[in-house]
Every structure is written in structure tokens, then in C-alpha cells.
Amino acid sequence: MHTLTVELGDRSYPIYVGTGLLTRADLLLPHINGQQVLIVSNDVVAPLYLDKLISTLSDKQCDVIVLPDGEHNKNLDTLNLIFDELLLKRHERGTTLIALGGGVTGDMAGFAAAVYQRGVNFIQIPTTLLSQVDSSVGGKTGVNHALGKNMIGAFYQPQCVLADIDVLESLPIRELQAGLAEVIKYGLLGNAAFFGWLEENMDALLARDVNKLAEAVMICCEEKARIVAADEKEGGLRALLNLGHTFGHAIEAAMGYGTWLHGEAVAAGMVMAADLSRRLGWLDAADAARARALIERAGLPVAPPPDMTPAQFLALMSVDKKVQAGKIRFVLMKELGHAVIESGIHPELLEQTLSAGNTLCR
């Protein structure tokens, strides 16, 4: 097991990465203040790992809410089911919510913890690669609205993050690939050496090599912990973590949440960001092609849905939470491993990328 720390003063917390962690009461119990615990899981993960977690917390009052799985259920109606359970079981301010699931579960459990009785403890136990390397770290919580992804939420940090690599063995291949999109993102935005490592080790990651997966999770968490410590509430540097997301969120909204997995939409969005960076004269064609090739090797989409129009993209991106002063902000690349934030994009170049479709970076 390896331990990292997200340095946020008196709100600092550890990230545990390793195997066999779900049964480690010595890791979990120090972060639970009282006797009450509500485990928030979903109907896919709960049958696999809920009993093991309850056994680990055997000396606690463990109540459980099992939510319907899927991005399309990440909304206020589903969130209210968590509040119902907390109130029915009379959970007090000393309670701890534990998110056992992927990014959707973690985001909703975290948001519920942020607002229940104006804030209670919570712990992240991410069970997908995407949530282990990204969404469980950094305190972004929330739900979707029909008009925009993650538009309702709060910054609220967990007590700890426990990333058990063993749980990735049961992850469907499509979910594993979607997680690899966020892994690749860290190489593209700020770690060119890691991008090269991914080119060398992509086959091993797809084959679920435990050591390689653990190394990838560690590197990604180190990168995110560093960025969050410097810019917790996305005033500047943290916005770089949105590489591919401005385009990707538009794809998710257009297709209907859950039709494309988040990582799949981000993957296509990163190829679009590489294409736009190339058109701006920042990223050379060879590096844009390398980015596209690695994303394709991971089994991910390298182009948006063919029926999405530029007008549809622009309409959806204009309500993205990253818009500032009416301008859409993009995370683009000067080179592999060097991302920047840019809002003054020439409309003609943006139109070319939005119209490029399946010809992107060819």
C-alpha cells in the first residue's frame, strides 16, 4: 500500500492506494468519528462489495442506501433518496457517509454530505478506474441538470480516499477503458514523461496488470493532489483538469447522460482539443496524432457523434460551468504535457474543429 496526502491545511487527507484495502479497518476507522455510518452504493457495486465493507465496519451502526446506477440517475431526485435514508434512520451530525461506487455515487454521496445538517464527514471508496484517478480526489461533488453537467454541487473534501486496485478486476472492459481516458488526460495536460509511460504500458493496463494499474493510479493521484493543493476551488490552475471536458460535457448532454460514458466523451473531447491546438499552430501534427493514437489504443472514441452539429456544440458549451464573462473557456495544449486555458478562440478555427468529425487529426 502507498499513501499520498492532499495538502489542504487542517482539511488535509490521505489517499490510500493498494490491494486488499477494503478489509483494512485500521485505515477506515480513524476517519469515522461516531458510531453512525451510511454507506451509499449502487445496484451494480453493492452485490459485489457491500458485505465486505460492512464486515470491515462491524462495530459501527451501518445503514445502507443502494442507488440506481448510471449517469442518467445523477440528479436531485436520486440525491433525495440519500436524505430520506439519513432522516428515516435519524442520522446525527456525527454521522459519516461512505461512498462505495464510481464517480456518480461518489459525487452524489459527497454532495449529500456537504449539505446534510450543513456538513457531515464522508469517505470515498472509488470502485472504477475513472473515480480512483480523478473524481474521488479533490472534493468536487454534485449532480447534473438537464441543461448542464455538474451544474449543482459543492466543493467538499472527504476524510480519506481508499483506492483498492483489487476491485478493478470486476470492472467491465468499457468502464476500464473510460477510466483510461482520465489517466491519459494527466499525461497530456502536465506530465509528458507519464504520457510516454502510457504509450509503453497501455497493453498491460488493458490486461489489468495490478502493478501497472497501481502505478498509474498513484501517478494520477499525485498529479491531482498537487493541483488541488494549489487551487482547491478552481480559480486557475485546477481548470487544467478540464482538458477535453468542455467538448465532452456537450457530447454527454446531447446524447443523453449515460449514452456515452463520461470517459468516452472526454476522450473524444481531448482529440478535439488536440485538433484545435494544432489549428492554432501550438501543437504540431505529429504530437496531435500521438495523442489520438494513444486514445484509440485504449479503445476509446476519437471523434464526436457524427450527427452532432457545430451549432449544437456551441449551444451546449455556452451553458457549461466553465464559461466566464460569456466566453467559452477551453483547455488546449502548447505541446504534449503542457496545457493552457484559452477563451479567445477565433470562431472560424473553432468551427473547423467542430465540423471535422471523423477526420480529426488524420
MARDO-552301 format. One record per residue: residue in three letters; x, z, y of N, C-alpha, C in turn. Coordinates in steps of 0.2 Angstrom, whole numbers, padded with zeros to 4 digits, always signed. Example, Ala and Ser with C-alpha at 12.3 -4.5 7.8 and 13.67 -1.06 7.14 Angstrom:
# residues 2
ALA+0066+0039-0028+0062+0039-0022+0066+0039-0016 SER+0064+0035-0011+0068+0036-0005+0064+0039+0000 
//
This chain:
# residues 362
MET+0004+0000-0006+0000+0000+0000+0004+0000+0006 HIS+0002-0004+0011+0005-0004+0018+0000-0001+0023 THR+0003+0002+0028-0001+0005+0034+0001+0002+0040 LEU-0003-0001+0044-0002-0003+0051-0006+0002+0055 THR-0005+0002+0062-0008+0006+0067-0011+0001+0073 VAL-0017+0001+0074-0019-0002+0080-0018+0004+0086 GLU-0014+0002+0090-0012+0007+0095-0016+0007+0102 LEU-0021+0012+0102-0026+0012+0107-0026+0020+0110 GLY-0020+0023+0110-0020+0030+0113-0024+0034+0108 ASP-0029+0038+0111-0032+0043+0107-0037+0040+0102 ARG-0038+0033+0103-0043+0030+0098-0039+0025+0094 SER-0033+0027+0093-0029+0023+0088-0031+0024+0081 TYR-0030+0019+0077-0032+0020+0070-0028+0016+0065 PRO-0028+0018+0059-0024+0014+0054-0028+0008+0050 ILE-0024+0003+0048-0026-0002+0044-0022-0001+0037 TYR-0026+0000+0032-0023+0001+0025-0024-0006+0022 VAL-0018-0008+0019-0018-0015+0015-0015-0014+0009 GLY-0018-0016+0003-0015-0015-0003-0020-0016-0009 THR-0019-0014-0015-0023-0014-0021-0025-0007-0023 GLY-0031-0007-0026-0034-0001-0029-0036+0004-0023 LEU-0037+0002-0017-0039+0006-0012-0046+0009-0012 LEU-0050+0006-0015-0057+0008-0015-0059+0015-0018 THR-0054+0016-0022-0055+0023-0026-0050+0028-0022 ARG-0047+0027-0017-0042+0032-0014-0046+0036-0009 ALA-0049+0042-0011-0052+0047-0007-0048+0049-0002 ASP-0041+0050-0004-0036+0053+0001-0035+0048+0007 LEU-0037+0042+0007-0037+0038+0013-0043+0038+0017 LEU-0049+0039+0013-0056+0039+0017-0058+0045+0020 LEU-0057+0051+0016-0060+0057+0018-0057+0060+0024 PRO-0051+0059+0026-0048+0061+0033-0052+0058+0039 HIS-0055+0053+0038-0058+0049+0043-0066+0050+0043 ILE-0068+0055+0039-0075+0057+0039-0076+0064+0041 ASN-0079+0065+0047-0079+0072+0050-0084+0077+0047 GLY-0090+0074+0045-0095+0079+0042-0097+0077+0035 GLN-0103+0079+0033-0105+0078+0026-0109+0072+0025 GLN-0112+0069+0031-0117+0064+0031-0113+0057+0031 VAL-0115+0053+0026-0112+0046+0026-0117+0041+0025 LEU-0118+0036+0029-0122+0030+0027-0118+0024+0026 ILE-0118+0022+0020-0115+0015+0018-0119+0010+0019 VAL-0117+0005+0023-0120-0001+0025-0117-0007+0021 SER-0121-0010+0016-0118-0015+0012-0123-0021+0012 ASN-0122-0026+0008-0127-0032+0007-0128-0033+0000 ASP-0133-0037-0001-0136-0038-0008-0131-0042-0013 VAL-0125-0045-0010-0120-0048-0014-0115-0043-0016 VAL-0112-0039-0011-0107-0035-0012-0109-0028-0016 ALA-0115-0026-0014-0117-0019-0017-0117-0019-0024 PRO-0119-0024-0028-0119-0023-0035-0112-0023-0038 LEU-0107-0025-0034-0100-0026-0037-0096-0019-0035 TYR-0097-0017-0029-0093-0011-0027-0096-0005-0024 LEU-0102-0005-0024-0106+0001-0021-0105+0007-0025 ASP-0106+0007-0032-0105+0013-0036-0098+0016-0036 LYS-0093+0011-0035-0086+0014-0035-0085+0017-0029 LEU-0087+0015-0023-0086+0018-0017-0090+0025-0017 ILE-0096+0025-0019-0100+0032-0019-0096+0037-0024 SER-0093+0035-0029-0089+0039-0033-0083+0042-0030 THR-0080+0038-0025-0075+0040-0021-0077+0045-0016 LEU-0083+0045-0014-0085+0050-0009-0090+0055-0012 SER-0089+0057-0018-0093+0061-0022-0095+0067-0019 ASP-0091+0070-0014-0093+0077-0011-0096+0076-0005 LYS-0098+0070-0003-0102+0068+0003-0110+0067+0002 GLN-0114+0068+0007-0121+0065+0006-0121+0058+0008 CYS-0121+0054+0003-0120+0047+0003-0127+0043+0003 ASP-0130+0041+0009-0136+0037+0009-0133+0030+0009 VAL-0138+0025+0008-0136+0018+0007-0141+0014+0010 ILE-0139+0009+0014-0144+0003+0016-0141-0003+0014 VAL-0144-0007+0010-0142-0014+0007-0146-0019+0011 LEU-0142-0023+0015-0145-0028+0019-0145-0035+0016 PRO-0149-0039+0018-0149-0046+0015-0142-0050+0018 ASP-0139-0053+0013-0133-0056+0015-0134-0063+0019 GLY-0129-0065+0023-0129-0071+0027-0129-0071+0034 GLU-0126-0075+0037-0125-0076+0045-0132-0076+0048 HIS-0137-0079+0044-0144-0080+0047-0147-0074+0048 ASN-0145-0069+0044-0148-0062+0044-0145-0057+0050 LYS-0140-0060+0053-0136-0056+0058-0140-0056+0065 ASN-0145-0052+0065-0150-0052+0071-0152-0045+0072 LEU-0156-0044+0077-0159-0037+0079-0164-0035+0074 ASP-0168-0039+0070-0172-0037+0065-0169-0033+0060 THR-0163-0037+0057-0159-0034+0052-0156-0027+0054 LEU-0153-0027+0060-0150-0021+0063-0155-0016+0063 ASN-0161-0017+0064-0166-0011+0065-0167-0008+0058 LEU-0165-0011+0052-0166-0008+0046-0161-0003+0045 ILE-0155-0003+0048-0150+0002+0048-0152+0008+0052 PHE-0155+0007+0058-0158+0013+0062-0163+0016+0058 ASP-0168+0012+0055-0173+0015+0051-0170+0020+0046 GLU-0165+0018+0042-0162+0022+0037-0159+0029+0040 LEU-0155+0028+0045-0152+0033+0049-0157+0039+0051 LEU-0163+0036+0053-0168+0041+0056-0172+0044+0050 LEU-0174+0040+0045-0178+0042+0040-0174+0048+0036 LYS-0167+0047+0035-0163+0052+0032-0160+0057+0036 ARG-0162+0057+0043-0161+0062+0048-0153+0063+0049 HIS-0150+0057+0050-0143+0057+0051-0141+0060+0058 GLU-0137+0064+0059-0135+0068+0065-0129+0064+0068 ARG-0127+0067+0074-0121+0064+0077-0115+0064+0074 GLY-0114+0069+0069-0108+0069+0065-0108+0065+0059 THR-0112+0060+0058-0113+0056+0053-0107+0050+0053 THR-0106+0047+0048-0101+0041+0048-0104+0036+0044 LEU-0104+0030+0048-0106+0024+0044-0100+0020+0041 ILE-0101+0018+0035-0096+0014+0032-0098+0007+0030 ALA-0095+0002+0033-0097-0005+0032-0093-0007+0026 LEU-0097-0009+0020-0094-0012+0014-0097-0019+0013 GLY-0093-0024+0016-0095-0031+0015-0091-0035+0020 GLY-0093-0041+0021-0089-0046+0025-0091-0045+0033 GLY-0089-0050+0036-0089-0049+0044-0096-0048+0046 VAL-0102-0051+0043-0108-0050+0045-0110-0042+0045 THR-0109-0039+0039-0110-0032+0038-0106-0028+0042 GLY-0100-0029+0043-0095-0025+0047-0098-0026+0055 ASP-0100-0032+0057-0102-0032+0064-0108-0028+0065 MET-0113-0029+0061-0119-0025+0062-0118-0018+0061 ALA-0115-0015+0056-0114-0008+0055-0110-0005+0061 GLY-0105-0009+0063-0101-0007+0069-0106-0006+0075 PHE-0110-0011+0076-0114-0011+0082-0119-0005+0082 ALA-0122-0004+0075-0126+0002+0074-0123+0008+0076 ALA-0117+0009+0074-0113+0015+0075-0112+0016+0083 ALA-0111+0010+0086-0109+0011+0093-0115+0013+0097 VAL-0121+0012+0095-0127+0014+0099-0131+0019+0096 TYR-0130+0021+0090-0134+0026+0087-0132+0033+0090 GLN-0137+0037+0093-0136+0043+0096-0130+0042+0101 ARG-0129+0036+0104-0124+0034+0109-0117+0035+0106 GLY-0116+0034+0099-0110+0033+0096-0108+0038+0091 VAL-0107+0035+0085-0105+0039+0079-0099+0036+0076 ASN-0096+0039+0071-0090+0037+0068-0092+0031+0063 PHE-0087+0026+0062-0088+0021+0057-0082+0019+0054 ILE-0082+0017+0048-0076+0014+0044-0077+0007+0042 GLN-0072+0003+0042-0073-0004+0040-0070-0004+0033 ILE-0073-0007+0028-0071-0009+0021-0072-0016+0020 PRO-0068-0020+0023-0070-0028+0023-0069-0030+0016 THR-0074-0035+0013-0073-0037+0006-0072-0045+0006 THR-0071-0048+0012-0070-0055+0012-0063-0056+0015 LEU-0060-0061+0014-0053-0063+0017-0054-0063+0024 LEU-0059-0067+0027-0060-0068+0034-0061-0061+0037 SER-0065-0056+0034-0066-0050+0038-0059-0046+0037 GLN-0056-0046+0032-0049-0042+0031-0044-0044+0037 VAL-0044-0051+0038-0039-0053+0043-0041-0053+0050 ASP-0047-0053+0051-0050-0054+0058-0055-0049+0060 SER-0061-0050+0057-0067-0047+0061-0067-0039+0060 SER-0064-0036+0055-0064-0029+0054-0059-0025+0059 VAL-0055-0029+0062-0050-0026+0066-0051-0028+0073 GLY-0051-0023+0078-0052-0024+0085-0058-0022+0088 GLY-0063-0020+0084-0069-0016+0087-0074-0021+0090 LYS-0074-0027+0089-0079-0032+0091-0085-0031+0086 THR-0091-0029+0089-0097-0028+0085-0103-0032+0088 GLY-0108-0033+0084-0114-0036+0087-0118-0040+0083 VAL-0123-0044+0086-0127-0048+0082-0128-0055+0086 ASN-0131-0059+0082-0132-0066+0085-0139-0066+0088 HIS-0140-0071+0093-0146-0073+0096-0147-0080+0095 ALA-0153-0082+0094-0155-0089+0093-0151-0094+0098 LEU-0150-0092+0104-0147-0096+0109-0139-0095+0109 GLY-0136-0091+0105-0129-0090+0105-0126-0085+0100 LYS-0120-0086+0098-0117-0081+0093-0114-0075+0096 ASN-0115-0070+0093-0112-0063+0095-0114-0062+0103 MET-0119-0064+0105-0121-0063+0112-0123-0056+0114 ILE-0125-0052+0109-0127-0045+0109-0123-0040+0105 GLY-0119-0036+0109-0114-0032+0105-0111-0027+0109 ALA-0105-0024+0106-0101-0019+0110-0094-0019+0107 PHE-0089-0017+0111-0083-0016+0109-0083-0008+0106 TYR-0082-0007+0100-0082-0001+0097-0077+0000+0091 GLN-0072+0004+0092-0067+0004+0087-0069+0008+0081 PRO-0067+0006+0075-0068+0010+0069-0063+0016+0068 GLN-0064+0021+0064-0059+0026+0062-0053+0024+0058 CYS-0055+0019+0054-0049+0016+0050-0052+0009+0047 VAL-0048+0005+0044-0049-0001+0041-0046-0001+0034 LEU-0050-0002+0029-0047-0002+0022-0048-0008+0019 ALA-0042-0012+0018-0042-0019+0016-0039-0019+0009 ASP-0044-0019+0004-0042-0019-0004-0042-0026-0006 ILE-0036-0028-0007-0035-0035-0010-0038-0037-0016 ASP-0039-0031-0020-0042-0032-0027-0049-0036-0026 VAL-0053-0034-0021-0060-0036-0020-0060-0044-0019 LEU-0055-0047-0017-0055-0054-0016-0055-0058-0022 GLU-0054-0055-0028-0054-0058-0034-0061-0061-0036 SER-0066-0057-0033-0073-0059-0035-0076-0063-0029 LEU-0072-0065-0024-0074-0069-0019-0075-0076-0021 PRO-0081-0079-0019-0082-0086-0021-0077-0091-0017 ILE-0075-0096-0020-0070-0100-0018-0071-0103-0010 ARG-0078-0104-0009-0079-0107-0002-0078-0101+0003 GLU-0080-0095+0001-0078-0089+0006-0071-0088+0006 LEU-0067-0089+0001-0060-0088+0002-0057-0093+0006 GLN-0059-0100+0006-0057-0105+0010-0059-0104+0017 ALA-0065-0101+0018-0067-0100+0025-0063-0094+0028 GLY-0061-0089+0024-0056-0084+0027-0049-0087+0029 LEU-0047-0092+0025-0041-0096+0026-0041-0099+0033 ALA-0046-0101+0036-0047-0104+0042-0044-0099+0048 GLU-0046-0092+0047-0044-0087+0052-0037-0086+0050 VAL-0034-0086+0044-0027-0085+0043-0023-0090+0046 ILE-0025-0097+0046-0022-0102+0049-0022-0101+0056 LYS-0027-0099+0059-0028-0098+0066-0022-0094+0069 TYR-0020-0088+0066-0014-0084+0068-0008-0088+0068 GLY-0007-0093+0064-0001-0097+0064-0001-0102+0070 LEU-0007-0104+0071-0007-0109+0077-0007-0106+0084 LEU-0010-0100+0084-0010-0098+0091-0004-0094+0094 GLY+0000-0091+0089+0006-0087+0091+0011-0086+0087 ASN+0011-0089+0081+0017-0087+0076+0018-0094+0072 ALA+0023-0098+0075+0025-0104+0072+0028-0103+0065 ALA+0032-0097+0064+0035-0096+0058+0030-0095+0052 PHE+0025-0091+0054+0019-0090+0049+0016-0096+0047 PHE+0015-0101+0052+0012-0107+0051+0016-0111+0045 GLY+0023-0111+0046+0027-0114+0041+0026-0110+0034 TRP+0026-0104+0034+0025-0100+0028+0018-0102+0025 LEU+0013-0103+0029+0007-0105+0026+0007-0112+0023 GLU+0011-0117+0026+0012-0123+0023+0016-0122+0016 GLU+0020-0118+0015+0024-0117+0009+0020-0113+0004 ASN+0015-0109+0006+0011-0104+0001+0004-0106+0001 MET+0001-0111+0003-0006-0112+0003-0008-0113-0004 ASP-0005-0116-0008-0007-0116-0015-0008-0109-0019 ALA-0003-0105-0017-0003-0098-0020-0009-0094-0017 LEU-0010-0095-0011-0016-0092-0008-0023-0094-0011 LEU-0023-0100-0012-0029-0103-0015-0030-0101-0022 ALA-0024-0100-0026-0024-0097-0033-0025-0090-0033 ARG-0026-0086-0027-0027-0079-0027-0021-0075-0029 ASP-0015-0077-0028-0009-0073-0029-0010-0067-0025 VAL-0010-0061-0028-0011-0055-0025-0006-0053-0020 ASN+0000-0054-0022+0006-0053-0017+0006-0057-0011 LYS+0004-0064-0012+0004-0068-0006-0002-0067-0001 LEU-0008-0065-0005-0013-0063-0001-0012-0057+0003 ALA-0009-0052+0000-0007-0046+0004-0003-0047+0009 GLU+0002-0051+0008+0007-0053+0014+0003-0056+0020 ALA-0001-0061+0018-0005-0065+0023-0009-0060+0027 VAL-0013-0055+0024-0017-0050+0027-0013-0046+0031 MET-0007-0044+0029-0003-0039+0033-0001-0043+0040 ILE+0002-0049+0039+0004-0053+0045-0001-0054+0050 CYS-0007-0056+0047-0013-0057+0052-0015-0051+0055 CYS-0015-0045+0052-0017-0039+0055-0012-0036+0060 GLU-0006-0038+0058+0000-0036+0063-0001-0040+0070 GLU-0003-0046+0069-0004-0050+0075-0010-0048+0079 LYS-0015-0047+0075-0021-0045+0079-0021-0038+0082 ALA-0018-0033+0078-0017-0026+0081-0012-0026+0087 ARG-0007-0031+0087-0003-0031+0093-0007-0034+0099 ILE-0011-0039+0098-0015-0042+0103-0021-0037+0106 VAL-0024-0034+0101-0029-0029+0103-0026-0023+0107 ALA-0021-0021+0105-0017-0015+0109-0016-0017+0116 ALA-0014-0023+0117-0013-0026+0124-0019-0027+0128 ASP-0024-0029+0125-0030-0032+0128-0036-0030+0124 GLU-0038-0024+0124-0044-0022+0120-0050-0026+0121 LYS-0052-0027+0127-0059-0029+0129-0059-0037+0131 GLU-0054-0040+0129-0053-0047+0130-0053-0049+0138 GLY-0049-0046+0141-0048-0048+0148-0043-0054+0149 GLY-0039-0055+0144-0035-0061+0145-0032-0063+0138 LEU-0026-0059+0136-0023-0061+0130-0027-0062+0124 ARG-0032-0057+0123-0036-0057+0117-0040-0063+0116 ALA-0042-0066+0122-0046-0073+0121-0042-0078+0117 LEU-0036-0078+0116-0032-0082+0112-0035-0082+0105 LEU-0037-0077+0103-0040-0076+0096-0046-0081+0095 ASN-0049-0083+0101-0054-0088+0100-0053-0095+0099 LEU-0046-0097+0097-0044-0103+0095-0049-0106+0090 GLY-0052-0112+0092-0057-0115+0088-0064-0113+0088 HIS-0065-0107+0091-0071-0104+0091-0076-0107+0096 THR-0074-0109+0102-0079-0112+0107-0082-0118+0104 PHE-0079-0123+0100-0082-0128+0097-0085-0126+0090 GLY-0082-0121+0087-0085-0118+0081-0092-0115+0082 HIS-0092-0111+0087-0099-0107+0088-0104-0112+0089 ALA-0103-0118+0093-0108-0123+0094-0110-0126+0088 ILE-0105-0127+0083-0107-0130+0077-0112-0126+0073 GLU-0110-0119+0073-0114-0114+0069-0121-0114+0072 ALA-0122-0114+0079-0128-0114+0082-0132-0120+0081 ALA-0129-0126+0081-0133-0132+0080-0135-0133+0073 MET-0131-0131+0068-0133-0132+0061-0138-0126+0058 GLY-0138-0121+0062-0142-0115+0060-0137-0110+0056 TYR-0137-0104+0059-0132-0099+0056-0133-0099+0049 GLY-0127-0099+0046-0126-0099+0038-0126-0105+0035 THR-0128-0111+0038-0127-0118+0035-0120-0119+0034 TRP-0116-0119+0039-0109-0119+0039-0106-0112+0040 LEU-0102-0110+0035-0099-0103+0036-0095-0103+0042 HIS-0094-0097+0045-0090-0096+0051-0083-0099+0051 GLY-0080-0098+0045-0073-0100+0045-0073-0108+0044 GLU-0078-0111+0041-0078-0118+0041-0079-0121+0048 ALA-0084-0118+0052-0085-0121+0059-0078-0120+0063 VAL-0075-0114+0062-0069-0113+0066-0063-0118+0064 ALA-0063-0120+0057-0058-0124+0055-0059-0131+0059 ALA-0065-0134+0059-0067-0140+0062-0065-0139+0070 GLY-0067-0133+0072-0066-0132+0079-0058-0132+0081 MET-0054-0129+0076-0047-0129+0078-0044-0136+0078 VAL-0047-0141+0073-0044-0148+0073-0046-0151+0080 MET-0052-0149+0082-0055-0152+0089-0050-0150+0094 ALA-0048-0143+0094-0044-0140+0099-0037-0144+0099 ALA-0035-0145+0093-0028-0149+0092-0029-0156+0095 ASP-0034-0159+0094-0036-0166+0096-0036-0166+0104 LEU-0039-0161+0107-0040-0161+0114-0033-0159+0117 SER-0029-0155+0114-0022-0153+0116-0018-0159+0116 ARG-0019-0163+0111-0015-0170+0111-0017-0174+0116 ARG-0023-0175+0117-0026-0180+0123-0023-0177+0130 LEU-0022-0171+0130-0020-0168+0137-0012-0169+0137 GLY-0009-0171+0132-0002-0173+0132+0002-0166+0131 TRP-0001-0161+0128+0003-0155+0127+0005-0155+0120 LEU+0001-0156+0115+0003-0156+0108+0005-0163+0105 ASP+0011-0164+0102+0012-0170+0100+0008-0172+0094 ALA+0008-0179+0093+0003-0181+0087+0005-0178+0081 ALA+0012-0178+0080+0014-0175+0073+0012-0168+0072 ASP+0012-0164+0077+0010-0157+0076+0002-0157+0075 ALA-0001-0161+0079-0008-0161+0078-0010-0163+0071 ALA-0006-0168+0068-0008-0170+0061-0006-0164+0056 ARG+0000-0160+0058+0001-0155+0053-0004-0150+0053 ALA-0007-0148+0059-0012-0143+0059-0018-0146+0055 ARG-0020-0152+0056-0026-0155+0052-0024-0155+0045 ALA-0018-0156+0043-0016-0157+0036-0017-0150+0032 LEU-0015-0145+0036-0015-0138+0033-0022-0136+0032 ILE-0026-0137+0037-0033-0135+0036-0037-0139+0031 GLU-0035-0145+0030-0038-0150+0025-0035-0147+0018 ARG-0029-0145+0017-0026-0142+0011-0030-0136+0009 ALA-0032-0132+0014-0036-0126+0012-0043-0128+0010 GLY-0045-0134+0010-0052-0136+0008-0057-0135+0013 LEU-0055-0136+0019-0060-0134+0025-0061-0141+0029 PRO-0067-0141+0032-0069-0146+0036-0064-0148+0042 VAL-0063-0154+0043-0058-0156+0048-0062-0160+0054 ALA-0068-0160+0054-0072-0164+0059-0079-0160+0059 PRO-0082-0161+0065-0089-0158+0066-0094-0162+0062 PRO-0100-0159+0061-0105-0163+0058-0106-0170+0062 PRO-0107-0175+0058-0107-0182+0061-0113-0183+0066 ASP-0118-0179+0065-0124-0180+0069-0124-0176+0075 MET-0119-0172+0076-0119-0168+0082-0116-0172+0088 THR-0120-0173+0094-0118-0177+0099-0114-0173+0104 PRO-0111-0176+0109-0107-0173+0114-0112-0169+0119 ALA-0118-0171+0120-0122-0168+0124-0125-0161+0121 GLN-0125-0161+0114-0127-0155+0110-0122-0150+0111 PHE-0115-0153+0110-0110-0148+0110-0110-0145+0117 LEU-0110-0149+0122-0109-0146+0129-0115-0141+0131 ALA-0121-0143+0128-0127-0138+0130-0125-0131+0126 LEU-0123-0131+0120-0122-0125+0116-0116-0121+0119 MET-0110-0125+0121-0104-0122+0123-0106-0119+0130 SER-0110-0121+0134-0112-0119+0140-0115-0112+0140 VAL-0118-0110+0135-0120-0103+0134-0116-0098+0130 ASP-0110-0101+0128-0105-0096+0125-0103-0091+0129 LYS-0102-0085+0126-0100-0079+0130-0093-0080+0133 LYS-0089-0085+0131-0083-0086+0134-0083-0090+0141 VAL-0089-0092+0143-0090-0096+0149-0088-0091+0155 GLN-0084-0093+0160-0083-0089+0166-0084-0094+0172 ALA-0088-0091+0177-0089-0094+0183-0092-0101+0181 GLY-0096-0102+0176-0100-0108+0175-0095-0113+0171 LYS-0089-0111+0170-0084-0116+0167-0083-0114+0159 ILE-0083-0119+0155-0082-0118+0148-0074-0116+0147 ARG-0072-0111+0144-0065-0110+0143-0063-0112+0136 PHE-0058-0115+0135-0055-0117+0128-0049-0114+0127 VAL-0047-0113+0121-0041-0111+0119-0037-0117+0116 LEU-0032-0119+0119-0029-0125+0117-0021-0123+0115 MET-0018-0128+0113-0011-0127+0111-0006-0132+0115 LYS-0001-0128+0117+0005-0132+0120+0010-0135+0115 GLU+0010-0131+0109+0014-0133+0103+0011-0128+0098 LEU+0013-0130+0092+0011-0125+0086+0014-0118+0087 GLY+0010-0113+0087+0012-0106+0088+0012-0104+0096 HIS+0009-0109+0100+0009-0107+0107+0002-0109+0110 ALA-0002-0105+0110-0009-0106+0113-0010-0104+0120 VAL-0014-0107+0124-0016-0106+0130-0023-0106+0132 ILE-0026-0103+0137-0033-0103+0139-0033-0108+0145 GLU-0038-0112+0144-0039-0118+0149-0046-0119+0151 SER-0048-0119+0157-0055-0121+0158-0056-0127+0162 GLY-0051-0129+0165-0051-0135+0170-0050-0142+0166 ILE-0054-0143+0161-0053-0149+0156-0056-0155+0160 HIS-0053-0161+0160-0056-0167+0163-0062-0169+0158 PRO-0067-0170+0161-0073-0172+0157-0072-0178+0152 GLU-0069-0183+0155-0068-0188+0151-0064-0187+0144 LEU-0059-0183+0145-0055-0181+0139-0059-0177+0134 LEU-0063-0172+0137-0067-0168+0133-0072-0172+0129 GLU-0075-0177+0133-0080-0182+0130-0077-0186+0124 GLN-0070-0188+0125-0067-0191+0119-0066-0187+0113 THR-0064-0181+0114-0064-0176+0108-0071-0175+0105 LEU-0076-0174+0109-0082-0173+0106-0085-0179+0103 SER-0083-0185+0105-0086-0191+0102-0081-0193+0096 ALA-0076-0190+0095-0071-0193+0090-0073-0192+0083 GLY-0077-0187+0081-0080-0186+0074-0075-0186+0069 ASN-0076-0190+0064-0071-0190+0058-0065-0194+0059 THR-0064-0196+0065-0057-0200+0067-0052-0195+0070 LEU-0054-0188+0070-0050-0183+0073-0043-0183+0070 CYS-0038-0184+0075-0031-0183+0073-0028-0188+0068 ARG-0032-0193+0067-0029-0198+0062-0025-0203+0066 
//
